[in-house]
Amino acid sequence: MNATARVSMLLIALTACGGGAKETNTTPASSEAAAVEAAPAAAATAASKGSRMGKGAQAARARSTFAMIPKGVQLVGGVSVAQLRRSAAWPALRKAAEDRTGSEVRDTIQLCKMDPFEVVDTVEFGIANVGAGGEDLAIVVNGSFTRAGIAQCAKAIAAKENETMMVTDEGSATSYATGKEAVWTGWPADGTVVFGGAERDVAWINDRIAGKDSVRGDDAFMEAVGNADTGATAWMVFVDDANGQLQMLAGFFGGRTPTSVFASLQIAEGARAEIGFVFETPDDADVAIEAINKAIEPLKNDPAMGKYIAASRVSRFGANAVVELDLNKQQFEELIQGVLTQGF
């Protein structure tokens, strides 16, 4: 197995545990990042387009992880494993994740004396070229692991397959290599690692650490992200591009096409879910809401889903059509068990 596959095993073991929405203190050393971090909270609130839960473009831009996500992405999101660990659903979710990741997590625990489910706190990601068959991604993982610990772990996993892993540090970047192939990662600090696909080189890694050409500089994208609750247990934002990938939703929304979609899931004892669709005008959002309500109404009488849908709400915030759903502890546990038994 080559270097890419070898290190991927380790990185998958880290990222498979989730990904996140936790605010971090890891800020790349750039004047752009420093200026944005200092933006006053009042400006963040004023920039909001109207979601009940989002904090606005400035608050989104101030997230230190966004400095490491490059411009050009269409989809950003994450999951907070730290929040999941505190939830009642954690035992079932951990077992499901272990079943899916298989040997990657087992090797990490046995060979590295490191449990990814315990050392990973958050993972955030950005993906470009969504649905085009050549997706580009950037992933930022935060937790209590260390650069030295990951290096030792990579060597141990390679040794299991009778290979030698060469780990080379170059400033804040690290390569993991066997033979002529290498995988690069960036370490702005212990407990924070950024990486992309196997084709990414050290220059790309250094640009990510420096915050060069980051998604923070894309005003339209940050405006869309500002609608989402990025402090939730899980969240995502998809922004349409020139290909008009969201046009397929126009038929469902009474002929109105959303420009972006945002969603979040907050898990504690129960769960609160939100999915929002951003339109060009409030009138477009009103038309979409009417269509959503017509689609939801029959589901309330469905024997399987009715009790979960009954408490749903559909509201307009600015030009956003937002569907909200609250589940109590019993409902959430029932839903989790139902999903897991169907092959989650």
C-alpha positions as CSV (number, residue, x, y, z in Angstrom):
1,M,0.0,0.0,0.0
2,N,1.5,3.4,-1.0
3,A,2.1,6.5,1.1
4,T,-1.2,8.1,0.1
5,A,-3.2,5.1,1.3
6,R,-1.1,4.7,4.4
7,V,-1.5,8.2,5.7
8,S,-5.1,8.3,4.5
9,M,-5.8,5.5,6.9
10,L,-4.7,7.7,9.7
11,L,-6.4,10.9,8.5
12,I,-9.6,8.9,7.9
13,A,-9.4,7.6,11.4
14,L,-9.3,11.2,12.7
15,T,-12.0,12.7,10.4
16,A,-14.3,9.7,10.5
17,C,-15.1,10.6,14.1
18,G,-17.0,13.7,12.9
19,G,-16.3,17.3,12.1
20,G,-17.0,20.5,13.7
21,A,-18.5,23.7,14.5
22,K,-16.4,24.7,17.4
23,E,-14.8,28.1,17.6
24,T,-11.0,27.7,17.8
25,N,-8.1,30.0,18.8
26,T,-6.0,28.8,15.8
27,T,-5.5,31.9,13.6
28,P,-3.1,31.9,10.7
29,A,-0.6,34.8,10.9
30,S,-1.9,37.1,8.2
31,S,-3.0,40.7,8.3
32,E,-6.4,39.8,6.8
33,A,-7.1,37.2,9.5
34,A,-6.1,39.6,12.3
35,A,-8.3,42.4,11.0
36,V,-11.3,40.1,10.7
37,E,-10.9,38.6,14.1
38,A,-11.1,42.1,15.6
39,A,-14.4,42.9,13.9
40,P,-16.9,44.1,16.5
41,A,-19.9,41.9,17.3
42,A,-22.3,44.7,16.3
43,A,-21.1,44.5,12.7
44,A,-21.6,40.7,12.7
45,T,-25.2,41.1,13.9
46,A,-25.9,43.8,11.3
47,A,-24.7,41.6,8.5
48,S,-27.2,38.8,9.1
49,K,-29.6,38.2,6.3
50,G,-32.3,37.1,8.6
51,S,-31.9,33.5,9.8
52,R,-33.1,33.2,13.4
53,M,-29.9,31.3,14.3
54,G,-27.2,32.6,12.0
55,K,-24.8,35.4,13.2
56,G,-24.1,37.1,9.9
57,A,-21.2,37.3,7.4
58,Q,-18.7,39.0,9.7
59,A,-19.2,36.4,12.5
60,A,-18.7,33.6,9.9
61,R,-15.6,35.3,8.5
62,A,-14.1,35.6,11.9
63,R,-13.9,31.8,12.3
64,S,-10.2,31.0,12.3
65,T,-10.8,27.7,10.4
66,F,-12.2,29.6,7.4
67,A,-8.8,31.2,6.9
68,M,-7.6,27.7,5.9
69,I,-10.4,26.9,3.5
70,P,-9.5,28.2,0.0
71,K,-11.7,30.3,-2.3
72,G,-13.8,28.5,-4.8
73,V,-15.5,26.0,-2.6
74,Q,-19.3,25.5,-2.9
75,L,-19.9,23.5,0.2
76,V,-18.6,24.0,3.8
77,G,-19.7,22.3,6.9
78,G,-18.7,20.3,9.9
79,V,-19.6,18.3,13.0
80,S,-18.6,18.8,16.6
81,V,-17.5,15.5,18.1
82,A,-17.1,17.3,21.5
83,Q,-20.8,18.1,21.5
84,L,-21.7,14.6,20.4
85,R,-19.7,13.1,23.2
86,R,-21.9,15.0,25.7
87,S,-25.1,13.9,24.1
88,A,-27.4,11.0,25.0
89,A,-27.0,9.6,21.5
90,W,-23.2,9.2,21.7
91,P,-23.0,5.5,22.6
92,A,-25.1,4.5,19.6
93,L,-23.4,7.0,17.2
94,R,-19.9,5.8,18.3
95,K,-20.8,2.2,17.6
96,A,-22.2,3.0,14.2
97,A,-19.0,5.0,13.4
98,E,-16.8,2.2,14.5
99,D,-18.7,-0.3,12.4
100,R,-18.2,2.0,9.3
101,T,-14.5,2.8,9.8
102,G,-13.5,-0.8,10.7
103,S,-9.8,-1.4,10.9
104,E,-8.7,2.3,10.6
105,V,-10.0,3.1,14.0
106,R,-8.9,-0.2,15.5
107,D,-5.4,0.2,14.2
108,T,-5.2,3.7,15.6
109,I,-6.3,2.6,19.0
110,Q,-4.1,-0.5,19.1
111,L,-0.9,0.7,17.4
112,C,-0.9,4.3,18.4
113,K,-2.6,4.2,21.9
114,M,-4.8,7.0,20.6
115,D,-8.6,6.8,20.4
116,P,-9.8,9.1,17.6
117,F,-13.3,9.3,19.1
118,E,-11.7,10.9,22.2
119,V,-8.9,13.1,20.8
120,V,-10.9,14.7,17.9
121,D,-13.1,17.7,18.9
122,T,-14.1,19.2,15.6
123,V,-13.6,18.8,11.9
124,E,-14.5,21.5,9.3
125,F,-14.3,21.2,5.6
126,G,-14.7,22.9,2.2
127,I,-15.5,21.2,-1.1
128,A,-15.2,22.6,-4.6
129,N,-16.6,21.2,-7.9
130,V,-19.4,19.4,-6.0
131,G,-21.1,16.8,-8.2
132,A,-18.6,17.3,-11.1
133,G,-16.7,14.1,-10.4
134,G,-13.5,15.9,-9.5
135,E,-14.2,17.3,-6.1
136,D,-11.5,19.3,-4.4
137,L,-11.5,19.4,-0.6
138,A,-9.8,21.0,2.3
139,I,-10.2,19.6,5.9
140,V,-9.3,21.2,9.2
141,V,-9.3,18.9,12.3
142,N,-9.0,20.2,15.8
143,G,-8.5,18.2,19.0
144,S,-6.1,17.0,21.7
145,F,-3.7,15.1,19.4
146,T,-0.2,16.3,18.6
147,R,2.0,16.6,15.5
148,A,4.6,14.3,17.1
149,G,1.9,11.8,18.1
150,I,0.5,11.6,14.6
151,A,4.0,11.1,13.1
152,Q,4.6,8.2,15.5
153,C,1.2,6.8,14.6
154,A,1.8,7.0,10.9
155,K,5.1,5.1,11.3
156,A,3.5,2.4,13.4
157,I,0.7,1.9,10.9
158,A,3.2,1.6,8.0
159,A,5.4,-0.8,10.0
160,K,2.4,-3.1,10.4
161,E,2.5,-3.5,6.6
162,N,6.3,-4.0,6.6
163,E,6.9,-0.5,5.1
164,T,8.9,2.5,6.3
165,M,7.2,5.8,6.7
166,M,9.4,8.8,6.3
167,V,8.1,11.8,8.2
168,T,9.7,15.2,7.2
169,D,8.9,18.5,8.8
170,E,9.3,21.6,6.7
171,G,8.3,24.6,8.8
172,S,4.6,24.2,9.7
173,A,4.1,21.5,7.0
174,T,4.8,17.8,7.3
175,S,5.1,15.2,4.6
176,Y,4.5,11.5,5.1
177,A,6.1,9.4,2.5
178,T,7.0,5.8,1.4
179,G,8.9,5.4,-1.8
180,K,8.4,8.4,-4.2
181,E,5.0,9.5,-3.1
182,A,4.1,11.9,-0.2
183,V,1.1,13.3,1.5
184,W,1.4,16.8,2.9
185,T,-0.4,18.2,6.0
186,G,-0.2,21.6,7.7
187,W,0.2,22.2,11.5
188,P,-0.6,25.8,12.5
189,A,-0.5,24.5,16.1
190,D,-0.5,21.2,18.0
191,G,-4.0,19.9,17.9
192,T,-4.8,21.5,14.6
193,V,-4.1,19.9,11.2
194,V,-5.1,20.9,7.7
195,F,-4.9,18.8,4.6
196,G,-6.5,18.1,1.2
197,G,-6.3,15.4,-1.4
198,A,-3.2,13.4,-2.2
199,E,-2.3,15.8,-5.0
200,R,-1.9,18.7,-2.7
201,D,1.7,19.9,-2.3
202,V,3.7,21.8,0.3
203,A,2.9,25.2,-1.4
204,W,-0.8,24.5,-1.1
205,I,-0.4,23.6,2.5
206,N,1.6,26.7,3.3
207,D,-1.0,28.9,1.6
208,R,-3.7,27.3,3.8
209,I,-1.8,28.0,6.9
210,A,-1.1,31.6,5.9
211,G,-4.8,32.2,5.0
212,K,-3.9,33.0,1.4
213,D,-6.8,33.3,-1.0
214,S,-9.2,32.0,1.6
215,V,-12.9,31.7,1.5
216,R,-13.0,34.6,3.9
217,G,-12.4,36.9,1.0
218,D,-15.5,35.7,-0.9
219,D,-18.1,38.2,0.3
220,A,-21.0,36.5,-1.4
221,F,-20.1,33.1,0.1
222,M,-19.6,34.5,3.6
223,E,-23.0,36.2,3.4
224,A,-24.5,32.8,2.7
225,V,-22.5,31.1,5.5
226,G,-23.7,33.9,7.8
227,N,-27.2,32.4,7.7
228,A,-26.1,29.1,9.3
229,D,-25.8,28.2,12.9
230,T,-22.1,27.3,12.8
231,G,-22.1,26.7,16.5
232,A,-24.4,23.7,16.2
233,T,-23.4,20.1,16.6
234,A,-23.5,19.6,12.8
235,W,-24.0,22.2,10.1
236,M,-23.5,22.8,6.3
237,V,-23.9,25.5,3.7
238,F,-24.1,24.9,-0.1
239,V,-23.9,27.9,-2.4
240,D,-25.0,27.5,-6.0
241,D,-22.6,28.4,-8.8
242,A,-22.8,29.3,-12.5
243,N,-23.9,25.7,-13.2
244,G,-27.2,26.2,-11.5
245,Q,-27.2,23.1,-9.5
246,L,-30.1,24.2,-7.3
247,Q,-32.3,24.8,-10.3
248,M,-33.6,21.3,-9.9
249,L,-35.4,22.5,-6.7
250,A,-37.4,25.2,-8.6
251,G,-40.3,22.8,-9.4
252,F,-40.7,22.0,-5.7
253,F,-40.6,25.6,-4.7
254,G,-43.3,26.9,-7.0
255,G,-40.8,27.9,-9.7
256,R,-38.4,29.8,-7.4
257,T,-34.8,28.7,-7.3
258,P,-32.8,29.2,-4.1
259,T,-29.3,30.6,-4.4
260,S,-28.0,28.7,-1.4
261,V,-29.0,26.1,1.2
262,F,-28.0,26.0,4.9
263,A,-28.7,23.4,7.6
264,S,-27.8,22.7,11.2
265,L,-28.5,20.0,13.8
266,Q,-28.2,20.8,17.5
267,I,-28.0,17.7,19.7
268,A,-28.4,17.8,23.5
269,E,-31.0,15.7,25.3
270,G,-33.3,16.0,22.3
271,A,-32.5,17.6,18.9
272,R,-33.3,20.7,17.0
273,A,-32.9,20.7,13.2
274,E,-33.0,23.6,10.8
275,I,-32.8,23.8,7.0
276,G,-33.0,27.0,5.2
277,F,-33.3,28.1,1.6
278,V,-32.0,31.5,0.5
279,F,-33.9,33.3,-2.3
280,E,-33.4,36.5,-4.2
281,T,-36.4,38.2,-2.7
282,P,-38.8,37.8,0.3
283,D,-41.6,37.2,-2.3
284,D,-39.7,34.2,-3.7
285,A,-39.3,32.9,-0.1
286,D,-43.1,33.3,0.5
287,V,-43.9,31.3,-2.6
288,A,-41.5,28.6,-1.5
289,I,-42.9,28.5,2.0
290,E,-46.4,27.9,0.6
291,A,-45.0,24.9,-1.4
292,I,-43.1,23.5,1.6
293,N,-46.2,23.6,3.8
294,K,-48.2,21.8,1.1
295,A,-45.6,19.1,1.0
296,I,-45.3,18.7,4.8
297,E,-49.0,18.6,5.6
298,P,-49.6,15.1,4.3
299,L,-46.5,13.8,6.2
300,K,-48.1,14.8,9.5
301,N,-50.6,12.0,9.1
302,D,-48.0,9.4,8.2
303,P,-47.9,6.6,10.8
304,A,-44.1,6.4,10.8
305,M,-43.1,10.1,10.4
306,G,-46.1,12.0,11.6
307,K,-45.0,12.3,15.2
308,Y,-41.7,13.7,14.2
309,I,-43.1,16.2,11.7
310,A,-46.0,17.4,13.8
311,A,-43.8,20.0,15.6
312,S,-42.2,21.4,12.5
313,R,-42.4,25.1,11.7
314,V,-41.9,26.9,8.4
315,S,-41.0,30.6,8.6
316,R,-39.5,33.4,6.6
317,F,-36.6,35.4,7.8
318,G,-35.7,38.1,5.3
319,A,-35.4,36.3,2.0
320,N,-34.9,32.9,3.7
321,A,-37.5,30.1,3.9
322,V,-36.6,28.1,7.0
323,V,-37.9,24.8,8.2
324,E,-37.4,24.0,11.9
325,L,-38.0,20.8,13.8
326,D,-37.7,20.1,17.5
327,L,-37.6,16.5,18.9
328,N,-37.8,15.6,22.6
329,K,-35.4,13.1,24.1
330,Q,-37.7,10.1,23.5
331,Q,-38.5,11.1,19.9
332,F,-34.8,11.7,19.1
333,E,-33.7,8.3,20.6
334,E,-36.4,6.5,18.7
335,L,-35.4,8.2,15.4
336,I,-31.7,7.4,16.0
337,Q,-32.4,3.8,16.6
338,G,-34.6,3.6,13.6
339,V,-31.9,5.1,11.4
340,L,-29.1,2.9,12.8
341,T,-31.0,-0.3,12.3
342,Q,-31.5,0.6,8.7
343,G,-27.8,0.6,8.0
344,F,-26.5,4.1,9.1
